[in-house]
């Protein structure tokens, strides 16, 4: 019974750690943004540079993934179980603070693949901590899947694999896109609220001051002008339907909302996305300008969405010679749309047809004809099942082959000893 409990706990921990590490690795920028949210909540955002948060993102995903593999294969059992327990204790205390203080909406444990509330995350970590205690108390009850002499192969292969995944998804785009702006999604449909759906209810409280005395008011009993506004806070009072896309809007420099106009346009629209032009990579500006010229020649629309100020836009135009129009959008929304700065979308009546990182923009050879007649204007063929098959072929199958060979060798060795 004890061995069964230890190995069940070990498998639960292994699967959770592998999944958590992998979904973070395929979206390292998303994990970096979440780390930034944590730091902002702790008032440390301005003290930590971006390169350090990105390094922490890649390291966190690698540690979780490799710990999961080590638990699954029972590699260095004593050391790995102690590290697992230490990590779970830290994470449980952190998520307890998140659940009580609620500084951010979710912890990001599984990226955008599975969003949990802060209390759900805390209780999940309580269960995992209990499992970590079990495997730490009796680490040698974890059954080996592979012999000690070949464990280094599994460990090194797992490290190289997960670092390769992070590097590839940083250079290009996330291998799996769990966000509502994925290829094939229609943005207008994602913003639609079903008829009769219950909407979430919010209540805003205003903190006002008069003659040194502070008092809270609601919108129903808002005081007169003799009171001075200090702060406000909004809390959700009732659950309701929230559409997958609820914060997407496109504004002109004058503040006019042209969201419906852009999403309803006939034909194709190229959308260059840059949350901050000040931080955007301008090494491919010639390719971007070629796309702008191609869209002009073929009669397609082209625009840039950014959260930058007019001064930053002017500086970008001076640096790159950009002639395309610029519109304003929310910074967080733009970071959610595409994990690249800048990144490029191809829309067709509000549907995302293609997404490109600035490192993989279409070249002149791909822009030789009309999009309607070319592969570029169609949905890509790299399906989710195909990507899963790639993972099976390059990671799961080699480890399975190694495990089978290792077990056969151990079995034949026992036979030789008996004979």
C-alpha positions as CSV (number, residue, x, y, z in Angstrom):
1,X,0.0,0.0,0.0
2,X,2.8,2.4,0.8
3,X,4.6,1.7,-2.5
4,X,1.3,2.2,-4.3
5,X,0.7,5.5,-2.6
6,X,4.3,6.7,-3.3
7,X,4.1,5.8,-7.0
8,X,0.6,7.3,-7.5
9,X,1.9,10.5,-5.8
10,X,5.0,10.4,-8.0
11,X,3.0,10.1,-11.2
12,X,0.6,12.9,-10.3
13,X,3.5,15.2,-9.6
14,X,5.4,14.1,-12.7
15,X,2.4,14.7,-15.0
16,X,1.5,18.1,-13.5
17,X,5.2,19.3,-13.6
18,X,5.7,18.1,-17.2
19,X,2.5,19.8,-18.4
20,X,3.1,23.0,-16.4
21,X,6.7,23.2,-17.7
22,X,5.8,22.5,-21.3
23,X,3.0,25.0,-21.6
24,X,5.3,27.7,-20.1
25,X,8.1,26.7,-22.5
26,X,6.0,27.0,-25.6
27,X,5.1,30.6,-24.6
28,X,8.1,32.1,-22.8
29,X,7.0,35.7,-23.4
30,X,3.6,34.9,-21.8
31,X,5.4,33.5,-18.7
32,X,7.6,36.6,-18.7
33,X,4.6,38.9,-18.7
34,X,3.1,36.9,-15.8
35,X,6.4,37.2,-13.8
36,X,6.1,40.9,-14.5
37,X,2.6,41.0,-13.1
38,X,4.0,39.3,-9.9
39,X,6.7,41.9,-9.6
40,X,4.3,44.8,-10.1
41,X,2.1,43.4,-7.4
42,X,5.2,43.4,-5.1
43,X,6.1,46.9,-6.3
44,X,9.4,45.6,-7.8
45,X,8.5,46.0,-11.5
46,X,10.9,48.8,-12.2
47,X,13.8,47.2,-10.4
48,X,14.1,44.0,-12.5
49,X,15.2,44.3,-16.2
50,X,13.4,42.5,-19.0
51,X,16.3,40.2,-19.8
52,X,16.2,38.9,-16.2
53,X,12.5,38.2,-16.3
54,X,12.8,36.4,-19.6
55,X,15.7,34.3,-18.3
56,X,13.6,33.5,-15.3
57,X,10.7,32.5,-17.6
58,X,12.9,30.0,-19.5
59,X,14.6,28.7,-16.4
60,X,11.2,28.2,-14.6
61,X,9.8,26.2,-17.4
62,X,12.9,24.1,-17.8
63,X,13.1,23.3,-14.0
64,X,9.5,22.2,-13.8
65,X,9.7,20.1,-17.0
66,X,12.9,18.4,-16.0
67,X,11.8,17.8,-12.4
68,X,8.7,16.1,-13.9
69,X,10.8,13.9,-16.2
70,X,13.0,13.0,-13.3
71,X,10.0,12.0,-11.1
72,X,8.5,10.0,-14.0
73,X,11.8,8.1,-14.5
74,X,12.8,8.0,-10.8
75,X,16.1,9.7,-11.5
76,X,18.2,10.7,-8.4
77,X,15.2,9.9,-6.2
78,X,16.3,11.5,-2.9
79,X,17.6,14.7,-4.4
80,X,14.7,15.2,-6.8
81,X,12.0,14.6,-4.2
82,X,13.6,17.1,-1.8
83,X,13.8,19.7,-4.6
84,X,10.2,19.0,-5.5
85,X,9.0,19.5,-1.9
86,X,11.0,22.7,-1.5
87,X,9.5,24.1,-4.7
88,X,6.0,23.1,-3.7
89,X,6.3,24.7,-0.3
90,X,7.4,28.0,-1.8
91,X,4.7,27.9,-4.5
92,X,2.0,27.0,-1.9
93,X,2.9,30.0,0.3
94,X,3.0,32.2,-2.8
95,X,-0.4,31.1,-4.0
96,X,-1.8,31.5,-0.5
97,X,-0.8,35.2,-0.6
98,X,-2.4,35.4,-4.1
99,X,-5.6,33.9,-2.9
100,X,-5.8,36.2,0.2
101,X,-4.6,39.5,-1.4
102,X,-5.8,38.8,-5.0
103,X,-3.2,41.2,-6.6
104,X,-3.5,39.4,-10.0
105,X,-6.4,37.4,-11.5
106,X,-4.6,34.1,-12.0
107,X,-1.2,32.6,-11.2
108,X,-0.4,31.4,-14.7
109,X,0.6,27.9,-13.6
110,X,-0.5,26.4,-16.9
111,X,-0.1,29.5,-19.0
112,X,-3.2,30.2,-21.2
113,X,-3.9,26.5,-21.6
114,X,-5.7,26.1,-18.3
115,X,-6.7,29.2,-16.3
116,X,-7.4,28.6,-12.6
117,X,-8.6,31.1,-10.0
118,X,-6.2,31.9,-7.2
119,X,-8.1,29.8,-4.7
120,X,-8.2,26.8,-7.1
121,X,-4.5,27.2,-7.6
122,X,-3.9,27.3,-3.9
123,X,-5.8,24.1,-3.2
124,X,-4.2,22.4,-6.2
125,X,-0.8,23.2,-4.6
126,X,-1.9,21.9,-1.2
127,X,-2.7,18.6,-2.9
128,X,0.6,18.6,-4.7
129,X,2.5,19.5,-1.6
130,X,1.0,16.5,0.2
131,X,2.1,14.3,-2.7
132,X,5.6,15.8,-2.5
133,X,5.7,15.0,1.2
134,X,4.8,11.4,0.5
135,X,7.5,10.9,-2.1
136,X,10.1,12.7,0.0
137,X,9.5,10.4,3.0
138,X,9.9,7.2,1.0
139,X,11.8,8.1,-2.2
140,X,13.3,4.7,-2.7
141,X,9.8,3.2,-3.1
142,X,9.6,5.0,-6.4
143,X,10.1,2.3,-9.0
144,X,12.8,2.9,-11.6
145,X,11.8,2.9,-15.2
146,X,15.3,3.1,-16.5
147,X,18.6,1.9,-15.0
148,X,20.9,4.2,-13.1
149,X,23.6,3.9,-15.8
150,X,21.3,5.4,-18.5
151,X,19.6,8.0,-16.4
152,X,22.0,10.7,-17.5
153,X,20.8,10.3,-21.1
154,X,17.2,10.9,-20.1
155,X,18.1,13.9,-18.0
156,X,20.3,15.6,-20.6
157,X,17.8,14.9,-23.4
158,X,15.0,16.5,-21.4
159,X,17.1,19.6,-20.7
160,X,18.1,20.0,-24.3
161,X,14.6,19.4,-25.6
162,X,12.8,21.9,-23.3
163,X,15.5,24.6,-23.9
164,X,15.1,24.0,-27.7
165,X,11.4,24.4,-27.4
166,X,11.7,27.7,-25.5
167,X,14.3,29.0,-28.0
168,X,12.3,28.1,-31.0
169,X,9.1,29.6,-29.6
170,X,11.0,32.8,-28.7
171,X,12.5,33.1,-32.2
172,X,9.2,32.3,-34.0
173,X,5.8,32.1,-32.2
174,X,4.3,29.7,-29.6
175,X,4.0,26.2,-31.1
176,X,0.6,25.9,-29.5
177,X,-1.6,29.0,-29.3
178,X,-4.1,28.8,-26.4
179,X,-5.2,32.4,-26.7
180,X,-8.5,33.7,-28.2
181,X,-6.6,35.3,-31.2
182,X,-5.2,32.0,-32.5
183,X,-5.2,31.2,-36.3
184,X,-8.7,30.4,-37.4
185,X,-10.4,32.5,-34.7
186,X,-12.9,35.2,-35.7
187,X,-12.4,38.2,-33.5
188,X,-15.9,39.5,-34.0
189,X,-17.4,36.2,-33.0
190,X,-15.1,36.1,-30.0
191,X,-16.5,39.4,-28.8
192,X,-20.1,38.4,-29.1
193,X,-22.3,37.8,-26.0
194,X,-25.0,35.2,-26.5
195,X,-28.5,36.5,-26.3
196,X,-30.0,36.2,-22.8
197,X,-26.6,35.5,-21.2
198,X,-26.2,36.7,-17.6
199,X,-23.6,39.4,-17.4
200,X,-21.1,39.8,-14.6
201,X,-22.0,42.5,-12.0
202,X,-19.5,45.0,-10.6
203,X,-19.6,47.6,-7.9
204,X,-17.3,50.6,-7.7
205,X,-16.6,52.2,-4.4
206,X,-15.2,55.8,-4.3
207,X,-12.9,56.9,-1.5
208,X,-13.5,60.6,-0.8
209,X,-12.0,63.1,1.7
210,X,-13.4,66.2,3.3
211,X,-11.9,68.2,6.2
212,X,-9.3,65.4,6.8
213,X,-12.1,62.8,7.1
214,X,-12.2,59.9,4.6
215,X,-15.3,58.0,3.7
216,X,-16.4,55.4,1.1
217,X,-19.3,56.1,-1.3
218,X,-21.0,54.2,-4.1
219,X,-22.3,55.6,-7.4
220,X,-25.8,55.8,-5.8
221,X,-24.8,58.1,-3.0
222,X,-21.9,60.0,-4.6
223,X,-21.2,63.2,-2.6
224,X,-21.1,66.8,-3.7
225,X,-18.2,68.8,-5.0
226,X,-17.0,69.7,-1.5
227,X,-15.5,66.2,-1.2
228,X,-12.1,65.4,-2.8
229,X,-11.6,62.2,-4.8
230,X,-8.8,60.0,-3.4
231,X,-9.2,56.6,-4.9
232,X,-11.7,54.0,-6.2
233,X,-11.9,50.3,-6.2
234,X,-14.1,47.9,-8.2
235,X,-15.1,44.4,-7.1
236,X,-17.2,41.8,-8.9
237,X,-20.4,41.1,-7.1
238,X,-21.9,38.5,-9.3
239,X,-20.6,36.0,-11.9
240,X,-21.6,36.1,-15.5
241,X,-20.6,35.3,-19.1
242,X,-17.4,37.0,-20.2
243,X,-16.7,36.6,-24.0
244,X,-13.2,35.2,-24.9
245,X,-12.3,38.6,-26.4
246,X,-13.6,41.5,-24.3
247,X,-10.9,44.1,-24.5
248,X,-10.2,44.5,-28.2
249,X,-10.7,48.0,-29.7
250,X,-9.0,50.0,-32.4
251,X,-8.8,53.8,-32.1
252,X,-7.6,56.6,-34.3
253,X,-5.3,59.3,-33.1
254,X,-8.4,61.4,-32.6
255,X,-10.0,58.8,-30.4
256,X,-12.6,57.4,-32.9
257,X,-13.4,53.7,-32.6
258,X,-12.9,52.0,-35.9
259,X,-12.9,48.4,-34.6
260,X,-16.0,47.2,-36.6
261,X,-14.8,49.0,-39.7
262,X,-11.4,47.1,-39.7
263,X,-12.9,43.7,-38.8
264,X,-15.7,44.0,-41.3
265,X,-13.5,44.9,-44.3
266,X,-13.9,42.7,-47.4
267,X,-10.7,40.9,-48.5
268,X,-7.5,40.8,-46.7
269,X,-6.0,43.1,-44.1
270,X,-2.4,43.1,-42.9
271,X,-2.1,44.2,-39.2
272,X,1.3,45.0,-37.8
273,X,1.2,44.7,-34.0
274,X,3.7,46.4,-31.7
275,X,2.8,47.0,-28.0
276,X,5.7,49.4,-27.7
277,X,7.4,50.7,-30.8
278,X,10.3,51.9,-28.5
279,X,11.2,48.3,-27.8
280,X,10.3,46.9,-31.2
281,X,12.9,45.0,-33.3
282,X,13.5,47.2,-36.4
283,X,15.9,44.8,-38.1
284,X,13.2,43.6,-40.5
285,X,11.8,47.0,-41.4
286,X,12.7,46.5,-45.0
287,X,10.6,43.4,-45.1
288,X,7.7,45.2,-43.4
289,X,7.9,48.0,-46.0
290,X,7.9,45.5,-48.8
291,X,4.6,44.0,-47.3
292,X,3.2,47.5,-47.2
293,X,4.1,48.1,-50.9
294,X,2.7,44.7,-51.8
295,X,-0.6,45.5,-50.1
296,X,-0.8,48.8,-51.8
297,X,-0.2,47.2,-55.2
298,X,-2.8,44.5,-54.7
299,X,-5.4,46.7,-53.0
300,X,-5.2,45.2,-49.5
301,X,-5.4,47.1,-46.3
302,X,-2.4,47.5,-44.0
303,X,-2.2,49.2,-40.6
304,X,-0.2,49.1,-37.4
305,X,-1.7,48.7,-33.9
306,X,0.4,50.1,-31.0
307,X,0.0,51.4,-27.5
308,X,2.9,53.9,-28.1
309,X,2.6,57.6,-28.0
310,X,2.7,59.9,-31.0
311,X,6.4,60.7,-30.4
312,X,7.3,57.0,-30.5
313,X,5.3,56.6,-33.7
314,X,7.1,59.5,-35.3
315,X,10.5,58.1,-34.3
316,X,9.6,54.7,-35.8
317,X,8.5,56.4,-39.0
318,X,11.8,58.4,-39.2
319,X,13.9,55.2,-38.5
320,X,12.1,52.8,-40.8
321,X,10.5,55.1,-43.4
322,X,7.0,53.7,-42.6
323,X,4.1,55.1,-44.6
324,X,1.3,52.9,-43.3
325,X,-1.3,54.2,-40.9
326,X,-1.0,53.8,-37.1
327,X,-3.9,53.1,-34.7
328,X,-4.1,52.8,-30.9
329,X,-4.9,49.7,-29.0
330,X,-4.5,48.4,-25.4
331,X,-1.0,47.3,-24.5
332,X,-2.1,44.1,-22.8
333,X,-4.4,43.2,-25.7
334,X,-1.6,43.6,-28.2
335,X,0.7,41.4,-26.1
336,X,-2.0,38.8,-26.0
337,X,-2.7,38.9,-29.8
338,X,0.8,37.9,-30.8
339,X,4.0,37.1,-28.9
340,X,6.4,39.2,-31.1
341,X,7.3,42.8,-31.1
342,X,6.6,43.6,-33.9
343,X,4.4,40.8,-35.1
344,X,2.1,40.5,-38.2
345,X,-1.4,39.3,-38.6
346,X,-3.3,38.5,-41.8
347,X,-7.1,39.0,-41.3
348,X,-9.9,38.2,-43.7
349,X,-13.2,39.8,-42.5
350,X,-12.1,39.5,-38.9
351,X,-10.8,36.0,-39.1
352,X,-7.1,35.4,-38.3
353,X,-5.6,33.7,-41.4
354,X,-1.9,33.9,-40.5
355,X,0.4,35.1,-37.8
356,X,4.1,35.8,-38.2
357,X,7.0,36.7,-35.9
358,X,9.2,39.6,-37.1
359,X,11.9,36.9,-37.6
360,X,9.7,34.9,-40.1
361,X,7.9,37.5,-42.2
362,X,6.9,36.6,-45.8
363,X,9.6,37.3,-48.4
364,X,9.4,38.6,-52.0
365,X,9.0,35.0,-53.4
366,X,5.9,34.5,-51.3
367,X,4.4,37.8,-52.4
368,X,4.5,37.2,-56.1
369,X,0.7,37.0,-56.7
370,X,-2.7,37.6,-55.3
371,X,-3.4,36.2,-51.8
372,X,-6.6,34.6,-53.0
373,X,-4.6,32.4,-55.4
374,X,-1.6,31.7,-53.2
375,X,-0.9,29.4,-50.2
376,X,-0.1,32.5,-48.2
377,X,-3.7,33.6,-48.2
378,X,-5.0,30.3,-46.9
379,X,-5.1,28.7,-43.5
380,X,-1.8,27.0,-42.7
381,X,-1.6,23.2,-42.8
382,X,0.4,22.7,-39.6
383,X,-2.5,21.4,-37.5
384,X,-2.5,20.6,-33.8
385,X,-2.4,16.8,-34.4
386,X,0.6,17.3,-36.6
387,X,2.4,19.2,-33.9
388,X,1.5,16.6,-31.3
389,X,2.9,13.9,-33.7
390,X,6.1,15.9,-34.0
391,X,6.5,15.9,-30.2
392,X,5.8,12.2,-30.1
393,X,8.4,11.5,-32.8
394,X,11.2,13.7,-31.4
395,X,10.7,13.3,-27.6
396,X,8.3,10.6,-26.4
397,X,9.3,7.9,-28.9
398,X,13.1,8.2,-28.4
399,X,12.6,8.0,-24.6
400,X,10.3,5.0,-25.0
401,X,12.8,3.3,-27.3
402,X,15.6,3.9,-24.8
403,X,13.5,2.6,-21.9
404,X,12.6,-0.6,-23.8
405,X,16.2,-1.2,-24.8
406,X,17.3,-0.5,-21.3
407,X,14.8,-3.0,-19.8
408,X,15.7,-5.7,-22.4
409,X,19.3,-5.3,-21.6
410,X,18.7,-5.6,-17.8
411,X,16.5,-8.7,-18.4
412,X,19.1,-10.4,-20.6
413,X,21.8,-9.5,-18.0
414,X,19.8,-11.3,-15.3
415,X,19.4,-14.3,-17.5
416,X,23.2,-14.4,-18.1
417,X,23.9,-14.2,-14.4
418,X,21.4,-17.1,-13.7
419,X,23.1,-19.2,-16.3
